[in-house]
Amino acid sequence: MSGGVYGGDEVGALVFDIGSFSVRAGYAGEDCPKVSLPAPFPNPRAWTPLQTSQKPRALTTQGETLLSGNLGVNLGLAEGPAEGLDMGKRLIPLPVGSLLQADFPTTVGLLAAEEGGGLELEGEKEKKGKIFHIDTNALHVPRDGAEVMSPLKNGMIEDWECFRAILDHTYSKHVKSEPNLHPVLMSEAPWNTRAKREKLTELMFEQYNIPAFFLCKTAVLTAFANGRSTGLVLDSGATHTTAIPVHDGYVLQQGIVKSPLAGDFISMQCRELFQEMAIDIIPPYMIAAKEPVREGAPPNWKKKEKLPQVSKSWHNYMCNEVIQDFQASVLQVSDSPYDEQVAAQMPTVHYEMPNGYNTDYGAERLRIPEGLFDPSNVKGLSGNTMLGVGHVVTTSIGMCDIDIRPGLYGSVIVTGGNTLLQGFTDRLNRELSQKTPPSMRLKLIASNSTMERKFSPWIGGSILASLGTFQQMWISKQEYEEGGKQCVERKCP
């Protein structure tokens, strides 16, 4: 496909939405981030041998075999099967070309090889002897000294080498197609800097040789996914909660308000709760067997033998996954500001930790998420200036021009994985109703589907890149060659 002219609207464009928590990728025109994977597809929990057409992909260093990961684990072994692995008996036959979600953690396992360790990946030496373990399964394998890292910092790309490893993985394992065949639409943080945008444009055209490229702000894509071109996008994800005013498809930079009270903050509160209750967080990778125990009784479990010396960062990442499951299963935002008496009468929720310890959680399941709406409630944050979710929205709208405020109050779009906490939107609606001026009409737009709430920037990108009228907006390869990387500032607002 040429970079300049596009016939009709079938473009085969790829949409990438890289967030602090996970990477979403897939073809434009689909309803959720997924890419075609050939059947049979390996069971994520089973080790499978390679198809004969593929070369073995074992990474050997000083007699050890390190395995590079796939969406399921794509395993090639240098010298015969490893001991104790049940090889390839559990393939799930899926229809050919089945579609599976391409949504995997942004976090990457990094293994720095010793100098001269001779680490090779399909005959190609890894840069400076680094191996990146990408995707859910590869990341979950305990390895000696593998650190956990993320290419993003504050929503912007910081580690370009790691970012390239994620792109390479997506193209080779999920898209399974050459980068030069597909235009790419990529989402970016609304506060992304000019230098980073230009560097990304240059990377995509020079290294991946793509035919066309476009960069779009996450908030604008979220608004499009909800059928709006004007509205206030409240995005509460892993690392921060932001209110971003969008007017006619453009982000109003002066009105962006950020607060660090988000998913990771709630995880930290849960961790503190477990410390107070003297509950140990034991990630599943350490557990060989466990016995059922009575409620509140000490857990009875057996630790796996011969565990590798994992790094602290990797162990913490695994503990955080246990906490995130607890968050999603147990926590609930109370309808009205937190009150000890009311909370005590709420029904309790039973939860079992991976090691078998189980108990009921009552008032604390309402107390922890309260910090999102009322930070003064949180221990250790006294005298802080952080804004609760309701204040973030009203402050943002207050910083915009008075003429467009009715349009912003009239469509407050709620998105991000953290907003899926039970009762989040009801509480937000209640808080905003009390703060909205009487002359304005408040409308909260929050999709009921988990998929749409988590993936809305991706869905917006999918809609945008498949529109016939959008095809003239791409930065083509030709334009890039003529105008250089500066064209991204002109063509992508």
N, C-alpha and C positions, 0 to 999 in steps of 0.2 A: 504494500500500500504506500502510495507516495505521501510525502509530508504535507503537500499543499492542498490537493483537491480531494474531497471526500464525496463519494457518490451516495446519495440518500442518507439515511441516518444509521445504517448498520456499520458501525465503525470497529467493533471488537475492541473497544477501549478497555483498559484496566483501571480500576479505582483502588488506590491505596489510602487507608486511613490509619496512621500510626499514632497510637495514644500512649499515655504513660503506663497503662496496664497491659493492653494487648494490641496486636497488629491485626487489622482487618483488610482483606484483599479479595478481589474478585472481578468479574466482568460487569461492565456497565449494562444496565437493562435487567439485571437479576434483582430479586427482591431482598436478598440478604447476601453477605459476603461469602461466596462459595465458588469453588472452581472445580472443573471436571477432573475426577481422578479415575484412573482405569481400575476395573475390577480384576481379580479379587483384591480387596484392600485389606492390609493387615489389621488384625485385632489390636487396638492400642495397647492391650495388656500382654499380647503374645509376641514372642520373638519370632521373626519369620526370615527364611532364607531369601536371597535375591532371586528375581527372575533371571533366567539364564542369559538374557540379552545384556544384563548389566555387569559391569566389572565389580569385583569385590571391593568394598570400601572400608577396609580395616586400617586403622591408624596404629602403627606399632612403634612403641618407644621402649627400649631396654627390656624386651621380652614381654611387655604387657600388651594386651590388645585393647585399644580404645575404639568405641563404636560410634559412628556418626549417625545422627538421628533424623528421622523422617516424621511425618504427621503420626503414623503408626511408627514403630521403630524399624527403619530400613536397615537390615543388618547384613553385612558381608564379613566373613571371617577369613583371616589369612590362612591359618592352618587348622582346617576342620572345625567342627562345632565346639564351642566352649563347654566346659563341664557344667552339668546341672541345668542346661537350658533345654527346654522342651522345644525342639525345632519344628516350626512350621506345621503343627498338626491342627492349629486352630485358625484357619483362614475363613473369613466370613465371605461367602459368595454374594457380591452385590451386583445389580445389573450393570452391564458395561457402561462406562461413562457416567456412573452415579455421581450425584453432586453432594459433596460434603463441605461443611463449613470451614472456611479458611479464616479462623480467628484463633490466634495463638499468642502466648505471652510475649510482651516486648522484652522482658528480662531474658538475658542470655547467660549461659554458663561459659566461662572463659578458662581455658586451660593453657597456661603458658608453659611451653616445653623448654626443657633444658637446652642450652646451646649445643648444637651438633647431635641432638637426639634423633635427627633424621626423620622428622614427622612428615609423612607424605599423604596427600589426599588425591587419589586417582592420578598419581604421577605428578601432581602439582604441589610444590612446597607451599605451605601456608605462610602468610606474611609473618616475618620475625618469629616463626615457630609458634604462632598462636592458633589454637583451635577453638572455634565457637560452637557450642552445643545449643542448637536452636530448636524450638518447638516444644510442645508440652512434654512429650515422652523423653526426648533426649535430655531435657532439663531435669527430669525427675530421677535420672539414674545417679546414684551416689558415686562420686569419683574422687580420688585422692586430690586434694588441693584445688579443685575447680572452684573459682570464685564466681559470684553472681554479679552481673552488671547490666546497666540499661544504657542504650545510646542517647536517651533523652535526658535533658535537665530543664526543669521549668517549662516543659512542653515543647522545647526546641531541640534540634539535633546538636549534640555535643561531641559524641564520639563517632566520627565518620567511618572509621574502619569497621566498627561493630554494626553501624547502620547498613553499610554495603553488604556485610555478611547476611543480614536479615533479608535484604533485597535478593541477593543471590539465591538464598534458600527458597524464597517465595517463588521465584522464577523456575528453579529447577525441580522443586518438590510439589508445588501446588498448581502453578500455572502450566508447567510442563510445555513451555513454548518459548520461542526465541524472543528476546526483548524488542528486537527491531521490527516485529510485526504488529505491535500494539501501541497506539497512543496511550499516554498515562495521565490520569488526573489524580493529583495528590492533595490531601488536606494539610493545613498548617495552622499553627496557633495564631490567633489574631494579633499577638504582640511579636510575631516573628520579625527578626531584623533583616535589613536589606542585604547585608553581606551573606547571611545564611541562605536567603532565597536564591541569590545569584549562584552561590556555590552548589546548591541542590540542582538548579537548572543545568549548570555546567556538567555536573556528575551524570545526570540522566542522559544528556545528549552525547557527551564525549565517551563515557564508559559503557553505557548501555545502548547507545546508538538508536534511541527510540525515534519514531517518525514524527511525533508531536507531543506536546506537554502542556499542562495547565496546572496552576496552583490556586487553591481556593481556601478561604478561611473556614474553619470548622463551624463557626456560628452561622455563617451564610448557608452552608450546606444543610445544617440542622433546620433552619427556617424553611428552605426549599423542600426538605423531606416532609415537613408538616404543612405544605401548601401555602406558605406565606413568604412575602418578600420583605415585609416589615414586621418587627416584633422584638421582644426582649428575650434572648436565649439564656436561660439559667442552666449552666452545665456543671453538674457536680460529679466529678470522677474520682480517680484514686488520689491524686496529689493536691488538687485544689478545686474550690467552688468558684465559678466566675459568672458574673452577669454581663452580657455583651449586647448592647443595643444594635440592631440591624435596621437600616432604613433603605428601602428600594434596592436591596441586594448589596448594600455597602455597610461595612462595620464602622460605627462611629467611635473612633479611637478614644476620644476624650471621656466617653461614658463607661469605659471598661472598669469593673470593680472586681478585685480578686480577694479571696479569703483562703487561708490554708486549712480551714475546717472542712475535711472531706473524708473519703474512704480510709486513707492511711491513718488519719487522726482517730477515727472510730476504732480501727484495729489496735492502736496504741492504748486507747481507753480499755478495750477488752483485755489486753495483755495485763494491764494494771489490776483489773478486776480478778483475773486468775491468780495473780500474785497475792492479792489480799485474801482470797479464798484458799490459798495454798494448793492450787490445782496445777499439776505439772502439764505442760504442753508437750506431748510426745508425738512427733510426726509419724505417719504410717511406715516410712522407710525403715524405722528402727525396730518395728514390732514383728516378731516371728509368730507369736501365738498369744491369744488372750482368753481368759475365762469370764463368763458372765458373773457380775457381782451385784449385790443389793444396792439400792439407791443410797448414795452418800458413803458407801464403804470404800476402803482403799482399793485401787485397781490391782488385778492379778494378771500380769502379762510377762511374757518372756522376750528378752532382747535378742535380736539377730546376732549371730556370731560372725566374725570376720567382716565387720563393716569397715569400709575404707576410711581413712582420716579425712573427713570432709571439712571444708572451710567453714568458718563461723557465718559468713554471709550466706552460704548455701543452706546451712542448717536453719538460719533465721527465715529464709525465704520459705522453706518447707513448713516451719511453725506458723508463718503468716497465712499459709493456705488453710491450715486448720482453723485459725481465727476467722478467716473470711467465710468459711462454711458456717461457723457459729453465728457470725453477724447476720448472714442471710436467713438462717433457720430460727433464730431466737429473738433478735432485737426488733423493737417496734417503737415508732414515734408516737408519743401520747397526743391526743386530740387537742388538749389545752396545756398551758404551761405546767411543768412538772410539779406535782403535789404529792408529798410522801404518803398521806393518808389514802388518796385516790389510787396511787400506784400499788399500795399494799393490798388493795381489794381486787386488783386485776388478776385474771387467771394466770397460773404459772405455766411455763413451757418446759417440757422435759428434753434434755439433750445429753447424748452420750459422746464422750471424747473417744478418739481412735484407740486409746489404750484400755477402754472398757469402763472407765470412771463415768458414772452418770448421776445427775441430780436435777432438781427443778430450779428454774430461775424465775424470780418474781419481779420485785420492784426494780432490780438492776437492769432488766431488759428495757425498761422505759427510761431509766436514768442516763444510760450511756449515750443514746442518740440525741438526748436533750441538748447536749453540748453544741450540736449543729445549729440549733435555733437560739439558744441562750448560753453563750460562752461563759457568762459570769457564774454559771452553775458548776463549772468544771474545776476540780481541785488542781492546784498548781498553775492555774491560768488567771489568778486574781489580779485585778488591776490591768488586765490586758486590753488592747485596743482592737482585737479581732471582731469582725462583724458576723452576726448570725445570718442565716440564709435570707430571712425576711428583710433585714436591713440592707443586705447586699443588693437586692432587687430595687428597693426604694431609693437607695443612694445613687445607683446607676441611672435610674430614670430621672432623678433630680438633677443630674449633671448634663442632661440633654436639653435641647431647645424646647421651650414651652409649647410650641406649635405641634411637635411630634409626640408629646407625652401621651395623648389619648390613644394613639396607634400602638404605643408600647404597652400601656396598661391593658389594651384590648387584645393583645396576644402575647402572654408570657408563656414561652415554650420551655417545658421542663425536659431535660435530657441528661444522660450520663448514668453509669451503673450504680452510683451511690444513691440516686433518687429512687431506686427500687426497694429501699427499706420500707417495710410495711408502714402505712400511715403517713409517709412523707408528704405526698401531694395534698392530703386533706389538711394537714397542719399548716402547710404553706398557704393554702387557699384561705384558711381562717386568719392567719397573720396578716396577709396582704389585704383582705377585706377590711380589716380594722385600720390599715394605714393608707388605703386608697382615698384620694380626695373625693368628696361627694359628687363632683361634676364629672368624674371619669367612670367608665364602665370597665370592670375588671373581668378578664377572661383568662383562665389558666388552661393551656393546651398540654395535656400529658397523655401520651399514648398508653393504652392498657397493655400493649404487648411488650414483653420483656425484650424481645428482639429489637423492636423499633427504638426503645429507649436506649439500649446499649449501642446500637449501630447507626443511630440517626445521621451522623455526618457521612457515613459510608453510603447510606441509602440516598441521601441528598446528592452525593457525587454520582451515584449510579443513575439517578433521574437526569441530572444535568448533562452528563457525558453522552447520554443516549438521545438527547433532543436534537432534532434536525436543525433548529435555529442556533444551536450552540456550536455547530461545526466550524463556523467562521471565526470562532474565538480562540481556537488552539494556537499555540506558538508552534509553527511548523519547523522542521529541521532546516528548511531553506531560510526562514526568517532568522533563526538562531545563527546560522552561518553568516548571514549578512549583517545582522545587528549586534551580535555578541550576547553575552549573558544579561546585559542591561535591559533587554527587551522584556524580561519578566516584570520589571517595575511598571512598564507602560501597559502591557497587555493583561496582567493579573492584578487587579486593584487590591 
